[in-house]
Amino acid sequence: MVAKVIDGKVIAADLRARVAVDAARIKREHGVTPGLAAVLVGSDPASQVYVRSKVKQTEAAGMASFEHLLPVNASQAELLAVVEKLNRDPLVHGILVQLPLPAGLDPQAIVAAIDPAKDVDGLSPVNAGRIANGLPALTPCTPLGCIILAKTVHASLEGMNAIIIGRSNLVGRPLVQLLLNENATVTIAHSRTRDLASMCARADLVLAAVGKPEMVKANWIKPGATVIDVGINRIALADGKTRLVGDVAYNEVLEVAGAVTPVPGGVGQMTVACLLVNTLRAACAIHALGQPAV
């Protein structure tokens, strides 16, 4: 048996297209153009690439994009002032402060300063608390993308045994709440969990977000299980080049699982698409337009 490859590129492209249709509709019917502001502090190359991709895809979806670039030595007060300005800007419905921030800046304080109604990363204490209580909220983009990918394989996740490897605030912890909301039975594990391999082997749905290259092996996977690989790690090759791999040993797991996401081309594609979904939802909520179709 060879697993179905869950093509994040195709699924994300379809999601972005549906966002564009709904964004055009609310602009046509209500005169509202969803607007996303991205704030980048410093010149970290990876962060620059991420922000450029977000700006490009925001504009391609027919939304307004606002970039705010601050020098690497920007102070906490300067960054907070930008966030407060965007909180008050009626043209901005979503605020993204690109992480990680340079040393000396407090990311928790910055995220907490974002208006929860515009917190399209879903990381503010208010949104995190609402998610934990099963209430409607702007949801962290990567976990949301994981749920969407899993539901392209399973119409319902209800009753499934799911295991999450990784307990970060960005992915692991919010995923627990989203899976519980889908009525899955959830185990959260991590690199220090005892007998992790046998725990994984009992799961119908495995979500790997631990940040260790190819940690999850084929003998960890129950035959026919669905595997969602959130990891993205750059490893060195013998010829001096590098390549990207996930937290799952993809080629060997492909022979056992029922479905698996590749790296690259899986979860990473969904993160920006879900950012656009959240921006659209935020714009509709702020203007009391009801929930969008997406």
Number of C-alpha atoms within 10 A of each C-alpha: 10 15 19 16 17 22 18 24 17 14 20 24 14 13 18 24 16 16 27 21 14 19 26 19 15 18 14 11 8 11 10 18 21 26 25 31 25 19 21 24 23 16 13 13 9 8 17 16 11 14 20 13 12 22 20 12 18 26 15 14 20 18 23 17 20 19 14 14 13 16 11 14 13 14 15 14 11 12 19 16 13 13 23 14 11 24 21 11 11 10 18 22 30 30 25 23 22 16 12 13 17 17 9 10 17 12 17 11 12 17 22 14 17 23 19 23 22 27 28 32 25 24 22 25 15 17 22 22 14 16 22 17 12 13 12 9 22 27 26 27 26 25 26 23 26 25 18 19 22 22 12 12 15 12 8 13 21 14 13 17 19 25 28 25 26 23 18 13 12 17 23 24 17 25 28 23 20 21 23 18 16 15 15 20 18 20 15 16 20 17 13 8 11 10 8 15 16 13 16 25 18 17 24 22 29 27 29 26 24 25 17 16 17 19 17 25 16 20 14 20 25 22 19 19 23 27 31 27 29 28 25 21 16 11 12 10 9 6 6 6 8 12 10 13 20 28 24 32 17 21 13 14 25 22 16 22 25 22 22 30 26 24 22 20 16 27 31 22 20 27 22 23 26 25 28 28 25 28 30 28 27 28 28 20 16 13 11 9 14 11 12 17 10 16
